[in-house]
Amino acid sequence: MQLAAASLLAVDAIVTVATYLIFYTHDAVKKVFDASGSQLPQGSSEDQVITFTIVGAIAFAVFLALLELFGALGAVLRWRWVFWYVLVLMGLGSLGGVIGIFQELLSLAAIRMFVWMLIGVITRGPWAMKRPGT
C-alpha cells in the first residue's frame, strides 16, 4: 500500500508540474489576457504581467508537487502519521479529475487508493499494518 501510494503521488507531482510547464506559455497567457479584456496595472508592461502570471502558476504547481512528494516520502518511510495526510491527498485527488484523460486516470487511481486506504485503516490500522501492541 505504501509503495502504491508513493508511486501515485510521485507520478501526480510530475504530471502537475509538467502540465503547468507545457500549457502556461507566453502566447497562451497573452491570448487569455486579450480575450478577457483585462487592463494592465499602471506602470507595468504586458510582458511583465505575463511573466509574473507564468512564474506564479509554475510556483503554485511546484508547491503542489512538493506536498505530494512529501506524502510519497512519508509513505516510503512508513511514517504512521503520514497515512492520514496521504489519505486526505487521495481524497482530494479523487475529486480533481475533471481535466483531461490522463488526469482522469490519475483520479480513478486516487479513488481506488482512497478506498483501499480506508479499508486498510478500518481493518488493520494506518498503512494496513498490524496495530502496535497486538
Protein Blocks (a to p, Z undefined) as FASTA:
>chain_A
ZZmmmmmmmmmmmmmmmmmmmmmcfklmmmmmmmnopacdehiafklmmmmmmmmmmmmm
mmmmmmmmmmmmmmmnopaklmmmmmmmmmmmmmmmmgojklmmmmmmmmmmmmmmmmmm
mmnoghhiacehZZ
